[in-house]
């Protein structure tokens, strides 16, 4: 099983060239700590309802992300389009 994920999200702007997006890669780490699961259940009525207030419910999985890296981008720097100097360069990050 591959523990890595890639996520990408954006909000389409009226002028498409202004559209920005975030791209992120990370390693998913599942957390089996019952104390953590109980804390989440205490704070979320939806989680309590979905999993019948049972922190040991077989479908209730908790995870966090590690080895996070990514970038904030805009269409001014898409390969194949003429680069638009008015846009900032992609911002790369590692967490």
N, C-alpha and C positions, 0 to 999 in steps of 0.2 A: 504494500500500500504506500502510495506517495504522500508524504505529509505536507507538501507544499501547495500553496494556492496563489492565484493571481486574481486581483480584483481591479476593475476599472469602472469609473463612474464619471458622469458629466451632467451638466444642465444646459440644454440647447438654448442658445440665445437667439433673439430675432435675427440679428446679423450673424450668420453661422461662423464667420471668421473670428468673431469674438468669443466663441465657445471654448471653454477651458475644461480640462479633465484631469483627474488624478489616476495614476496607475500605481499599483502596489503589489509587491510579492512578499510572502511571509511563510513561515513554518507554523502549522497548526499543532498545538500541544493540548491534548485532552487532559482535563483536570478531574481526577476521581476523588478529590478531597471532600468528604461528606460535610464538613463544617462549611466549606465554601458553597456547596449546593444548598445547604439549609439557609445560609445568609441570603442567597439569591431568592430563594423561595419566600423568605420572610418579607423581602422588599418588593416583590412583584405579585400582585393579585392575579395577573394573567397566567404567570408560571404556576402559581398554586392551583388555579382552575384547570389548566391543561394537563397537569401531572397529578391531579387529585391530592394535592398537599403531601405528596410522597417523594421525598428527596432521593429515594432509592428506585424510583420508577425506571424501568428498563429503557425507556425512550428519552429520559432526561439526561442530556449530555452537556457538559460545560467545557469550554475550551478558551485558550488565549492564544495570541499571536506572538511569535518571537522571530528574530532574524528579519525584521521588517526593512524593506528598502523600496524605493519608488521614486516617482517624479510627478511634478505638476507641469502640465503642458498646455499649449494652445495651438490653434490651427495655423498660426503664423510660422510654424516650424515643422510642418508635416512633409515628409519626404515626397517628392513629386510635385509639390507646389513651390512656386517661387517664394523664397524666404522674405517675409515682411519685417523690415528693420524696426517697425514701430512696436513689435511685440518683444517682451522680455524672453530671454533664453529659458528653456525648461529648468525648473528647480529640482535638483536631485537630493534625496534624503535617505538616511539610514538611521533606524532607531534601535 
